[in-house]
Amino acid sequence: MDEFVKELDREHAKIIIAKDIRKYNKPVTVISGLQDGKEIAKKMKGKIGTGGTFKDGQIILQGDHRQAAKDLLVYMGFSEDSIEVM
């Protein structure tokens, strides 16, 4: 039953991927709108090869990885139409 609920969440999630500039003019990729973000953040950090964290309901990856993050989310089963890249 848990797997079925997670599949429904993946189909109807509204995910926003944005670039933000942090301290010392360093870019970060911020992904918001995910429920089980801690596990997804761990997978993304390993696949992209960058540092990051899951904090306050957002995945924060070091560097500008907007397109790579979108590709990985689609590969993980999220609907491409529900992902907005800014």
LOGUMI-698069 format. One record per residue: residue number from 0; x negated, y, z negated of N, C-alpha, C, CB in turn; residue in three letters. Coordinates in steps of 0.2 Angstrom, whole numbers, plus 5000, padded with zeros to 4 digits. Atoms other than C-alpha are relative to their C-alpha. Glycine has a CB too. Example, Ala and Ser with C-alpha at 12.3 -4.5 7.8 and 13.67 -1.06 7.14 Angstrom:
! LOGUMI-698069
{lummi: 0	nx: 4996	ny: 4994	nz: 5000	cax: 4938	cay: 4978	caz: 4961	cx: 4996	cy: 5006	cz: 5000	cbx: 5005	cby: 5000	cbz: 4994	vexmi: ALA}
{lummi: 1	nx: 5004	ny: 4994	nz: 5001	cax: 4932	cay: 4995	caz: 4964	cx: 5004	cy: 5005	cz: 4997	cbx: 4998	cby: 5002	cbz: 5007	vexmi: SER}
//
This chain:
! LOGUMI-698069
{lummi: 0	nx: 4996	ny: 4994	nz: 5000	cax: 5000	cay: 5000	caz: 5000	cx: 4996	cy: 5006	cz: 5000	cbx: 5005	cby: 5000	cbz: 4994	vexmi: MET}
{lummi: 1	nx: 5004	ny: 4994	nz: 5000	cax: 4986	cay: 5012	caz: 4996	cx: 4997	cy: 5002	cz: 5007	cbx: 4994	cby: 4999	cbz: 4995	vexmi: ASP}
{lummi: 2	nx: 5003	ny: 4998	nz: 4994	cax: 4978	cay: 5010	caz: 5013	cx: 5005	cy: 5003	cz: 5005	cbx: 4998	cby: 4993	cbz: 5003	vexmi: GLU}
{lummi: 3	nx: 4995	ny: 4997	nz: 4996	cax: 4995	cay: 5014	caz: 5021	cx: 5001	cy: 5007	cz: 4999	cbx: 5007	cby: 4996	cbz: 4999	vexmi: PHE}
{lummi: 4	nx: 5000	ny: 4993	nz: 5002	cax: 4996	cay: 5030	caz: 5011	cx: 4994	cy: 5004	cz: 5003	cbx: 5001	cby: 5000	cbz: 4993	vexmi: VAL}
{lummi: 5	nx: 5005	ny: 4996	nz: 4997	cax: 4979	cay: 5035	caz: 5016	cx: 5000	cy: 5001	cz: 5007	cbx: 4993	cby: 4996	cbz: 4998	vexmi: LYS}
{lummi: 6	nx: 5000	ny: 4999	nz: 4993	cax: 4982	cay: 5032	caz: 5034	cx: 5005	cy: 5005	cz: 5002	cbx: 5003	cby: 4993	cbz: 5004	vexmi: GLU}
{lummi: 7	nx: 4995	ny: 4995	nz: 4999	cax: 4998	cay: 5043	caz: 5033	cx: 4996	cy: 5007	cz: 4999	cbx: 5006	cby: 4999	cbz: 4996	vexmi: LEU}
{lummi: 8	nx: 5003	ny: 4993	nz: 5002	cax: 4987	cay: 5057	caz: 5025	cx: 4995	cy: 5002	cz: 5005	cbx: 4996	cby: 4999	cbz: 4993	vexmi: ASP}
{lummi: 9	nx: 5005	ny: 4999	nz: 4994	cax: 4974	cay: 5055	caz: 5039	cx: 5004	cy: 5003	cz: 5006	cbx: 4996	cby: 4994	cbz: 5002	vexmi: ARG}
{lummi: 10	nx: 4997	ny: 4998	nz: 4994	cax: 4987	cay: 5058	caz: 5052	cx: 5003	cy: 5007	cz: 4999	cbx: 5006	cby: 4995	cbz: 5002	vexmi: GLU}
{lummi: 11	nx: 4996	ny: 4994	nz: 5001	cax: 4996	cay: 5073	caz: 5044	cx: 4995	cy: 5005	cz: 4997	cbx: 5006	cby: 4999	cbz: 4996	vexmi: HIS}
{lummi: 12	nx: 5004	ny: 4995	nz: 5004	cax: 4981	cay: 5082	caz: 5036	cx: 4998	cy: 5006	cz: 5005	cbx: 4993	cby: 4996	cbz: 4998	vexmi: ALA}
{lummi: 13	nx: 5002	ny: 4994	nz: 4996	cax: 4977	cay: 5100	caz: 5042	cx: 4993	cy: 5002	cz: 4997	cbx: 5005	cby: 5006	cbz: 4998	vexmi: LYS}
{lummi: 14	nx: 5007	ny: 4999	nz: 5001	cax: 4958	cay: 5101	caz: 5042	cx: 4998	cy: 5006	cz: 5003	cbx: 4996	cby: 4994	cbz: 5002	vexmi: ILE}
{lummi: 15	nx: 5003	ny: 4994	nz: 4997	cax: 4949	cay: 5118	caz: 5044	cx: 4992	cy: 4999	cz: 4999	cbx: 5003	cby: 5006	cbz: 4997	vexmi: ILE}
{lummi: 16	nx: 5008	ny: 5000	nz: 5001	cax: 4930	cay: 5118	caz: 5048	cx: 4998	cy: 5007	cz: 5002	cbx: 4998	cby: 4994	cbz: 5005	vexmi: ILE}
{lummi: 17	nx: 5002	ny: 4993	nz: 4999	cax: 4922	cay: 5135	caz: 5047	cx: 4993	cy: 5000	cz: 4998	cbx: 5004	cby: 5005	cbz: 4996	vexmi: ALA}
{lummi: 18	nx: 5007	ny: 4998	nz: 5001	cax: 4905	cay: 5142	caz: 5047	cx: 5000	cy: 5006	cz: 4995	cbx: 4995	cby: 5002	cbz: 5006	vexmi: LYS}
{lummi: 19	nx: 5000	ny: 4995	nz: 5005	cax: 4900	cay: 5153	caz: 5032	cx: 4993	cy: 5002	cz: 4999	cbx: 5003	cby: 4998	cbz: 4993	vexmi: ASP}
{lummi: 20	nx: 5007	ny: 4998	nz: 5001	cax: 4884	cay: 5163	caz: 5028	cx: 5000	cy: 5001	cz: 4993	cbx: 4999	cby: 5007	cbz: 5004	vexmi: ILE}
{lummi: 21	nx: 5001	ny: 5000	nz: 5007	cax: 4878	cay: 5161	caz: 5011	cx: 4993	cy: 5004	cz: 4998	cbx: 4999	cby: 4993	cbz: 4997	vexmi: ARG}
{lummi: 22	nx: 5006	ny: 4997	nz: 5002	cax: 4863	cay: 5167	caz: 5001	cx: 4994	cy: 5000	cz: 5004	cbx: 4998	cby: 4998	cbz: 4993	vexmi: LYS}
{lummi: 23	nx: 5006	ny: 4999	nz: 4996	cax: 4847	cay: 5173	caz: 5010	cx: 5002	cy: 4998	cz: 5007	cbx: 4995	cby: 4995	cbz: 4998	vexmi: TYR}
{lummi: 24	nx: 4998	ny: 5000	nz: 4993	cax: 4857	cay: 5173	caz: 5027	cx: 5000	cy: 4993	cz: 5002	cbx: 4996	cby: 5004	cbz: 5004	vexmi: ASN}
{lummi: 25	nx: 5000	ny: 5007	nz: 4998	cax: 4858	cay: 5154	caz: 5027	cx: 5008	cy: 4997	cz: 5002	cbx: 4998	cby: 4995	cbz: 4994	vexmi: LYS}
{lummi: 26	nx: 4993	ny: 5002	nz: 4998	cax: 4873	cay: 5146	caz: 5037	cx: 5002	cy: 4993	cz: 4996	cbx: 5000	cby: 4999	cbz: 5007	vexmi: PRO}
{lummi: 27	nx: 4997	ny: 5006	nz: 5003	cax: 4884	cay: 5132	caz: 5029	cx: 5006	cy: 4999	cz: 5004	cbx: 5001	cby: 5000	cbz: 4993	vexmi: VAL}
{lummi: 28	nx: 4994	ny: 5002	nz: 4997	cax: 4898	cay: 5122	caz: 5036	cx: 5005	cy: 4998	cz: 4995	cbx: 4999	cby: 4994	cbz: 5005	vexmi: THR}
{lummi: 29	nx: 4995	ny: 5001	nz: 5006	cax: 4914	cay: 5122	caz: 5025	cx: 5006	cy: 4997	cz: 5003	cbx: 5002	cby: 5007	cbz: 4997	vexmi: VAL}
{lummi: 30	nx: 4995	ny: 5004	nz: 4998	cax: 4927	cay: 5109	caz: 5028	cx: 5005	cy: 4999	cz: 4994	cbx: 4998	cby: 4992	cbz: 5002	vexmi: ILE}
{lummi: 31	nx: 4994	ny: 5000	nz: 5005	cax: 4944	cay: 5111	caz: 5019	cx: 5006	cy: 4996	cz: 5002	cbx: 5001	cby: 5007	cbz: 4997	vexmi: SER}
{lummi: 32	nx: 4994	ny: 5004	nz: 4999	cax: 4960	cay: 5101	caz: 5018	cx: 5000	cy: 4993	cz: 5000	cbx: 5002	cby: 5002	cbz: 5007	vexmi: GLY}
{lummi: 33	nx: 5001	ny: 5007	nz: 5000	cax: 4954	cay: 5084	caz: 5014	cx: 5001	cy: 4998	cz: 4993	cbx: 4993	cby: 4997	cbz: 5002	vexmi: LEU}
{lummi: 34	nx: 4999	ny: 5002	nz: 5007	cax: 4960	cay: 5074	caz: 4999	cx: 4995	cy: 4996	cz: 4997	cbx: 5007	cby: 4995	cbz: 5000	vexmi: GLN}
{lummi: 35	nx: 5005	ny: 5005	nz: 5003	cax: 4947	cay: 5060	caz: 4997	cx: 4993	cy: 5003	cz: 5003	cbx: 5001	cby: 4993	cbz: 5002	vexmi: ASP}
{lummi: 36	nx: 5005	ny: 4997	nz: 4997	cax: 4933	cay: 5072	caz: 5001	cx: 4993	cy: 4998	cz: 4998	cbx: 5000	cby: 5007	cbz: 4999	vexmi: GLY}
{lummi: 37	nx: 5007	ny: 5002	nz: 5003	cax: 4919	cay: 5065	caz: 4990	cx: 4997	cy: 4994	cz: 5004	cbx: 5001	cby: 4998	cbz: 4993	vexmi: LYS}
{lummi: 38	nx: 5003	ny: 5005	nz: 4996	cax: 4917	cay: 5049	caz: 5000	cx: 4999	cy: 5002	cz: 5007	cbx: 5005	cby: 4994	cbz: 5000	vexmi: GLU}
{lummi: 39	nx: 5001	ny: 4997	nz: 4994	cax: 4919	cay: 5058	caz: 5016	cx: 4994	cy: 5004	cz: 5001	cbx: 5006	cby: 5004	cbz: 5003	vexmi: ILE}
{lummi: 40	nx: 5006	ny: 4995	nz: 5001	cax: 4906	cay: 5071	caz: 5011	cx: 4993	cy: 4995	cz: 5000	cbx: 5000	cby: 5004	cbz: 4994	vexmi: ALA}
{lummi: 41	nx: 5006	ny: 5005	nz: 5000	cax: 4894	cay: 5056	caz: 5007	cx: 4998	cy: 4997	cz: 5007	cbx: 5001	cby: 4995	cbz: 4995	vexmi: LYS}
{lummi: 42	nx: 5001	ny: 5003	nz: 4993	cax: 4896	cay: 5048	caz: 5024	cx: 4998	cy: 5005	cz: 5005	cbx: 5007	cby: 4997	cbz: 5003	vexmi: LYS}
{lummi: 43	nx: 5002	ny: 4994	nz: 4996	cax: 4895	cay: 5065	caz: 5033	cx: 4992	cy: 5002	cz: 4999	cbx: 5004	cby: 5006	cbz: 5000	vexmi: MET}
{lummi: 44	nx: 5006	ny: 4998	nz: 5002	cax: 4879	cay: 5070	caz: 5024	cx: 4995	cy: 4994	cz: 5003	cbx: 4999	cby: 5000	cbz: 4993	vexmi: LYS}
{lummi: 45	nx: 5004	ny: 5005	nz: 4998	cax: 4871	cay: 5053	caz: 5029	cx: 5000	cy: 5000	cz: 5008	cbx: 5002	cby: 4993	cbz: 4998	vexmi: GLY}
{lummi: 46	nx: 4999	ny: 5000	nz: 4993	cax: 4877	cay: 5053	caz: 5047	cx: 4996	cy: 5006	cz: 5004	cbx: 5007	cby: 4999	cbz: 5003	vexmi: LYS}
{lummi: 47	nx: 5003	ny: 4994	nz: 4997	cax: 4872	cay: 5071	caz: 5051	cx: 4993	cy: 5001	cz: 4998	cbx: 5004	cby: 5006	cbz: 4998	vexmi: ILE}
{lummi: 48	nx: 5007	ny: 5000	nz: 5003	cax: 4856	cay: 5070	caz: 5040	cx: 4999	cy: 5007	cz: 4997	cbx: 4995	cby: 4999	cbz: 5006	vexmi: GLY}
{lummi: 49	nx: 5000	ny: 4993	nz: 5003	cax: 4859	cay: 5086	caz: 5030	cx: 5002	cy: 4999	cz: 4993	cbx: 5004	cby: 5005	cbz: 5004	vexmi: THR}
{lummi: 50	nx: 4997	ny: 4999	nz: 5007	cax: 4862	cay: 5091	caz: 5012	cx: 5007	cy: 5003	cz: 5000	cbx: 4995	cby: 5004	cbz: 4996	vexmi: GLY}
{lummi: 51	nx: 4993	ny: 4997	nz: 5001	cax: 4879	cay: 5096	caz: 5005	cx: 5003	cy: 4997	cz: 4994	cbx: 5004	cby: 4998	cbz: 5006	vexmi: GLY}
{lummi: 52	nx: 4996	ny: 5001	nz: 5006	cax: 4892	cay: 5094	caz: 4992	cx: 5007	cy: 5000	cz: 5001	cbx: 4998	cby: 5004	cbz: 4994	vexmi: THR}
{lummi: 53	nx: 4993	ny: 5000	nz: 5000	cax: 4910	cay: 5091	caz: 4988	cx: 5002	cy: 5004	cz: 4994	cbx: 5004	cby: 4993	cbz: 5000	vexmi: PHE}
{lummi: 54	nx: 4999	ny: 4995	nz: 5006	cax: 4916	cay: 5106	caz: 4977	cx: 5006	cy: 5004	cz: 5001	cbx: 4994	cby: 5005	cbz: 4999	vexmi: LYS}
{lummi: 55	nx: 4993	ny: 4996	nz: 5000	cax: 4933	cay: 5114	caz: 4973	cx: 5004	cy: 4998	cz: 5006	cbx: 4998	cby: 5008	cbz: 5001	vexmi: ASP}
{lummi: 56	nx: 4995	ny: 5002	nz: 4995	cax: 4942	cay: 5104	caz: 4986	cx: 4997	cy: 5001	cz: 5007	cbx: 5006	cby: 5003	cbz: 5000	vexmi: GLY}
{lummi: 57	nx: 5003	ny: 4999	nz: 4994	cax: 4929	cay: 5108	caz: 5000	cx: 4994	cy: 4996	cz: 5001	cbx: 4999	cby: 5008	cbz: 5001	vexmi: GLN}
{lummi: 58	nx: 5006	ny: 5003	nz: 4998	cax: 4915	cay: 5099	caz: 5009	cx: 4995	cy: 5006	cz: 5002	cbx: 5000	cby: 4994	cbz: 5005	vexmi: ILE}
{lummi: 59	nx: 5005	ny: 4994	nz: 4998	cax: 4900	cay: 5111	caz: 5010	cx: 4994	cy: 4996	cz: 5003	cbx: 4998	cby: 5005	cbz: 4994	vexmi: ILE}
{lummi: 60	nx: 5006	ny: 5003	nz: 4997	cax: 4886	cay: 5105	caz: 5022	cx: 4995	cy: 5006	cz: 5002	cbx: 5002	cby: 4996	cbz: 5007	vexmi: LEU}
{lummi: 61	nx: 5005	ny: 4995	nz: 4998	cax: 4870	cay: 5114	caz: 5024	cx: 4998	cy: 5001	cz: 5007	cbx: 4993	cby: 4999	cbz: 4996	vexmi: GLN}
{lummi: 62	nx: 5001	ny: 4999	nz: 4993	cax: 4868	cay: 5122	caz: 5041	cx: 5006	cy: 5000	cz: 5004	cbx: 4996	cby: 4994	cbz: 5003	vexmi: GLY}
{lummi: 63	nx: 4994	ny: 5000	nz: 4996	cax: 4880	cay: 5124	caz: 5056	cx: 5001	cy: 4994	cz: 5003	cbx: 4999	cby: 5006	cbz: 5005	vexmi: ASP}
{lummi: 64	nx: 4999	ny: 5007	nz: 4997	cax: 4887	cay: 5107	caz: 5060	cx: 5007	cy: 4999	cz: 5001	cbx: 4998	cby: 4995	cbz: 4995	vexmi: HIS}
{lummi: 65	nx: 4992	ny: 5000	nz: 4999	cax: 4905	cay: 5112	caz: 5065	cx: 5002	cy: 4994	cz: 5005	cbx: 5002	cby: 5006	cbz: 5003	vexmi: ARG}
{lummi: 66	nx: 4998	ny: 5005	nz: 4995	cax: 4905	cay: 5101	caz: 5081	cx: 4999	cy: 4993	cz: 4998	cbx: 4997	cby: 5001	cbz: 5007	vexmi: GLN}
{lummi: 67	nx: 5002	ny: 5007	nz: 5003	cax: 4896	cay: 5086	caz: 5073	cx: 5005	cy: 4998	cz: 4995	cbx: 4993	cby: 5000	cbz: 4997	vexmi: ALA}
{lummi: 68	nx: 4995	ny: 5001	nz: 5005	cax: 4908	cay: 5087	caz: 5058	cx: 5007	cy: 4998	cz: 5003	cbx: 5001	cby: 5006	cbz: 4995	vexmi: ALA}
{lummi: 69	nx: 4994	ny: 5001	nz: 4996	cax: 4923	cay: 5087	caz: 5070	cx: 5000	cy: 4993	cz: 5003	cbx: 5002	cby: 5005	cbz: 5005	vexmi: LYS}
{lummi: 70	nx: 5001	ny: 5007	nz: 4996	cax: 4917	cay: 5072	caz: 5080	cx: 5000	cy: 4994	cz: 4995	cbx: 4993	cby: 5000	cbz: 5004	vexmi: ASP}
{lummi: 71	nx: 5000	ny: 5005	nz: 5005	cax: 4914	cay: 5062	caz: 5064	cx: 5007	cy: 4999	cz: 4997	cbx: 4995	cby: 5002	cbz: 4994	vexmi: LEU}
{lummi: 72	nx: 4993	ny: 5000	nz: 5003	cax: 4931	cay: 5066	caz: 5057	cx: 5005	cy: 4996	cz: 5005	cbx: 5003	cby: 5007	cbz: 4998	vexmi: LEU}
{lummi: 73	nx: 4996	ny: 5003	nz: 4995	cax: 4939	cay: 5060	caz: 5073	cx: 4998	cy: 4993	cz: 5000	cbx: 4999	cby: 5003	cbz: 5007	vexmi: VAL}
{lummi: 74	nx: 5002	ny: 5007	nz: 5000	cax: 4928	cay: 5044	caz: 5073	cx: 5003	cy: 4997	cz: 4993	cbx: 4992	cby: 5000	cbz: 5000	vexmi: TYR}
{lummi: 75	nx: 4997	ny: 5003	nz: 5006	cax: 4934	cay: 5041	caz: 5055	cx: 5008	cy: 4999	cz: 5000	cbx: 4998	cby: 5005	cbz: 4994	vexmi: MET}
{lummi: 76	nx: 4993	ny: 5001	nz: 4999	cax: 4952	cay: 5041	caz: 5061	cx: 5005	cy: 5006	cz: 4999	cbx: 5002	cby: 4995	cbz: 4995	vexmi: GLY}
{lummi: 77	nx: 4996	ny: 4994	nz: 5001	cax: 4958	cay: 5059	caz: 5058	cx: 5002	cy: 5002	cz: 5007	cbx: 4997	cby: 5006	cbz: 4997	vexmi: PHE}
{lummi: 78	nx: 4997	ny: 4998	nz: 4994	cax: 4969	cay: 5066	caz: 5072	cx: 4996	cy: 5006	cz: 5002	cbx: 5008	cby: 5002	cbz: 5000	vexmi: SER}
{lummi: 79	nx: 5003	ny: 4994	nz: 4997	cax: 4960	cay: 5078	caz: 5084	cx: 5004	cy: 5006	cz: 5000	cbx: 4997	cby: 4998	cbz: 5007	vexmi: GLU}
{lummi: 80	nx: 4995	ny: 4994	nz: 4999	cax: 4975	cay: 5089	caz: 5085	cx: 5000	cy: 5004	cz: 4993	cbx: 5007	cby: 4998	cbz: 5002	vexmi: ASP}
{lummi: 81	nx: 4999	ny: 4997	nz: 5006	cax: 4975	cay: 5092	caz: 5066	cx: 4994	cy: 5003	cz: 4997	cbx: 5002	cby: 4995	cbz: 4995	vexmi: SER}
{lummi: 82	nx: 5006	ny: 4997	nz: 5002	cax: 4957	cay: 5098	caz: 5065	cx: 4999	cy: 5007	cz: 5004	cbx: 4994	cby: 4995	cbz: 5002	vexmi: ILE}
{lummi: 83	nx: 5001	ny: 4993	nz: 4997	cax: 4954	cay: 5117	caz: 5068	cx: 4993	cy: 5002	cz: 4999	cbx: 5005	cby: 5005	cbz: 4997	vexmi: GLU}
{lummi: 84	nx: 5007	ny: 4998	nz: 5001	cax: 4936	cay: 5123	caz: 5071	cx: 5000	cy: 5007	cz: 5001	cbx: 4995	cby: 4996	cbz: 5005	vexmi: VAL}
{lummi: 85	nx: 5000	ny: 4993	nz: 4999	cax: 4933	cay: 5141	caz: 5068	cx: 4993	cy: 5003	cz: 5001	cbx: 5003	cby: 5004	cbz: 4993	vexmi: MET}
//
